[in-house]
């Protein structure tokens, strides 16, 4: 006995079914992942310490280079130590803080002199360092 099918499959249907499956998975992925984006993050509080500094919003940046002749830069201008002291004394910014960036081979005594000058004028000093790539 020979059986005959009455239902005939369209060959294009075999290409559409995987496409619908992938689209369904993409929509499901975006629907589930959007919930995580809208939820607030974790609250992190640092332990209290006398050595932590608040973020510096209006900090002045002082750079010290280690060329053959060390140089001090303040507001993108080369200055001497005395000119730097005068500029810092004339500063009218409410937040009196300095970020001191010194090259690796900058003279340590110059960095200490700048730090002492800033501290005597009532500034808080933060030292900026960079990690060495080897």
N, C-alpha and C positions, 0 to 999 in steps of 0.2 A: 504494500500500500504506500502510495506516495502522498506526502502532505505538502500542501502549498500554503505559503504565507500570503496573508491579505494585506499586511502592513509593510510598507516599504520605507526604509530609512533614507533620509536625504544625506548625502556625503558631507555637505557643508555643516551639518549639525555636529559632526565630530570635531570640528575646529572651534565652534562657538562654545561648547560646554566647558573646555578648559579655560577659555577666556572669561566666562562668567564666574567660574570658580576662583580665579586669581583676583578679579575685581571684587568679589565678595570678601575675600581675605584682606585685601587692602582697605576696604571700607571698615571692616571689623577692627583691623589694627589701628586705624586713625581714630575710630570711635572710642576704643579703650585707652589709647595713649593720651588723648586730649584731657582726660580726667586727671592724670598725673601732673600735667603742665599747670592746670588751674589751681591745684592744691598748694597751700603755702609751704615754704621750705622749713627746714629745721632751724630752730632758734639756738644759736651758739653764743654762750657768754664766757668770756675769759675769766679766769680766777683773778682776784684782786692782787695787785702787786705794786710795789713802790717804783718799779723800774719800767712799767709800761707807759707808752706815750699815746696821747690821743692823735687821731689823724690830723695832719697839718694841712689846712686849706690854703692859707696865704703865706706859707713859709718862703723866706728868701733863700735863694740857692747861692752858695759861695763855692767856687771850684778852685782847686789847687793843682797845678800841673807840675810834672816832674821833668821838664825839658832840661837841657844843660843849665839854664837859668830858671829856677822855679818862679812861677807867676801865679797871681791871685786874680780871679775873675769874679765880679759881682755885677749882676744885671747885664751880662754879656759885654762888659767893659773891663779892660785890664786896669787894676788899681794896686796901689801900694798898701802896706799894712796900716799906715796912718790915714790914707784916704778911705780905706774900709771902715776904720774906727769912726771917722767923721760922718760917713754915709749912714752907718748904723745908729749913731747918736741922733741924726736928723730924721730918722724913720718915724712916721706918725701912724703906722699900721697898728691896729688894736692887738692882733695876735703877734707877739714878738717871739718868733721862732726862726731858726736858721737850720738849713740842711747843708752840711759841709761834705762836699764830694772831693776826695783827694785821690790822685793817681797812686798806683801801687808803690812807686819809687819816690813819692813826694817826701820832702824832708819832714821828719816827725816834729822837730822843734817848731817849724812854721805852722803846722796843724795845731799844735798846742798853743801857740801864741794867738792864733785866730780864735780858738775856743775860749781862751782866757779873756780876750777882748770882748767877745760876745757875751760871756757870762757876767762880766763886770757891768755891762750895759743893760742887763736884765733880760737877755734873750735866753730861750731854751735852745740847746744845740742837739741836733741829731746827726750822727755820722753815717754817711751812705757808703756802703761797700758793695763790691761786685764779686761774684764767685769766679774763681780762676778756672779757665778751661784748659785741660791738659790732654 
